[in-house]
Each structure stands twice: as structure tokens, then as C-alpha cells.
Amino acid sequence: MLSYLERAEIFFLVLIRLTAFFVIAPVFSARGVPVLARVGLAVLFAFLLFPTLSTAPVVASGIAYALGALREALVGLALGYFAALLLVTVQVGGELLDAHMGLSMANLLDPQYGMPVSLWGQFFTILGLLLFLQFDGHHIVLLSLRESFKILPPGSAQFSGALVQDVVRIWGDVMRWSLGLALPVIGVLLIADIALSLVARTVPQLNVFMLSFSIKVGLGLLVVMLALPFFTVAVSNLLGQMERDLGLILSHWPH
């Protein structure tokens, strides 16, 4: 306990990074997790991680210390945000399905983030969260958080333009993976649209526009059911990509 009191300013920086991380990290940031529980987890992890910190830079007092605390909060938010991009990826993929199946107007309340999402976006988010836990994604996230203190000791993090490039590249990967998740359904629905357009030219009396709604929903459901095993593989690959991105961000972070 004496070491905690002697280096209270360093312990506070560690606590700030952990608290900011648990505010936005997947699973821990769910609306069902009380705020006091997140703060309690941050305090518990701070007490567990603090003795393992080999060295820590001396942080000046006053304005310099306040800026150091702000940087720690940004580091925690950034790590939690990049970890949460996995669920964002599968949710965007589901919303692409809804847009092509004609279900984008039917929205539900997402219990994870407390905001309205589409039907398939909700389904993919819940399924992705379950697979995230199944593949020990929460353990990977916590291990990455622990490694961040080895690579970026408290008070040593800086920001540069290289980080912005990494963020842009990661967001490009998110959109690419989201499109890849929805691509089988989009391809089948595109073929269905071409077939329906030919039917409309052949039989003008047929109301193809109204018929297309039920056909697209049925084909979309069928393709999603057939592609669910591949969705599991995709989430596993996304989890590996998330781990690599976290390591890349930490390694490129100037200190």
C-alpha cells in the first residue's frame, strides 16, 4: 500500500486510462453494465496492474500533469474504440443487408449502445457479440490493455500524424469487411432484380414492384441461413484482425 501512496500520481494516470477504456470497450460498455461496475472494474484492474509496471516516467505537476491525464484518457478511449470496431463491422454489414432487402425502415433499439439499428444489424450485432465471447475476444482486449502499459508507460503517450493514417486505414478495412459480410446476399438479390426486370418486360400486367418485396426477403433469409457458418469464420478472422490492429496502433504510437 505504501508504494501506491508514494506514486499516487502515476496510479491516478493508470486509473484514468483504464476507466476511459471500460467506458467504450465492447461487452464492458453495454448499457446493461452499471457505471459503478465499470468504475469498480477500472479500480480493480488498476490495483492489479500497478505493481507490474516496471518503470514510469516522472510526471510534472500542474498543467503538464493535467495534459498527461488527458492523453491517458485519449489512449484508453482509442484502445476501447478500436476493439469495438469488430461489432461495428458486423452491424454495418447487417445494415447493408437491410438496405438491399427493403427492411431499412424497420428499426429496433440496440441494447448494446442504446440507439436504433436495423433488423439484420441488430441480429448480426448480437451474434457477433456472442461469438466475440466464444472466441475469448474479451481476453484478447484485456491482454492488449495490459500490453499498452508496457509499450506506453503512464504519461508517455504522444500523438502524431501517423496515427491518423492508421485510423483511416482501419476504417477502410471496416468498410471492406462489412461489404464482404453482406456480399453473398447482395449478389443474390442483384440477380433477382435482373430476373424481375426481365419478367416485368415480358409480362407488363404483373406488379413486379410489389412482388419483389416478398421475393427479396425470402431470398435474403435463405442466403443468410446458408452463409451463417461462414459468418462464424469471418468473425474469427475479424478478431485476429482486431488483435493485429491493436498491436499496430500501440507499436506506431510515439512516446
WOURVEN-V794187 format. One record per pair of residues at least 12 apart in sequence whose C-alpha atoms are under 6 Angstrom apart, sorted by the first residue. I is the first residue (numbers start at 0). J is the second residue. Records with the same first field share a line. If there is no record, write none. Layout:
BEGIN
I: J ; J
END
This chain:
BEGIN
12: 68 ; 153
14: 45
15: 72
16: 71 ; 72 ; 75
17: 41
18: 41
19: 72 ; 75 ; 76
20: 75 ; 76 ; 79
23: 79
24: 79 ; 83
25: 83
29: 111
30: 111
55: 152
67: 154
86: 124
88: 173 ; 177
89: 123
90: 120 ; 123 ; 124
91: 177
92: 177 ; 180 ; 181
93: 119 ; 120 ; 123
94: 117 ; 120
96: 181
100: 215 ; 216
103: 117
155: 254
156: 254
157: 253 ; 254
184: 219
END
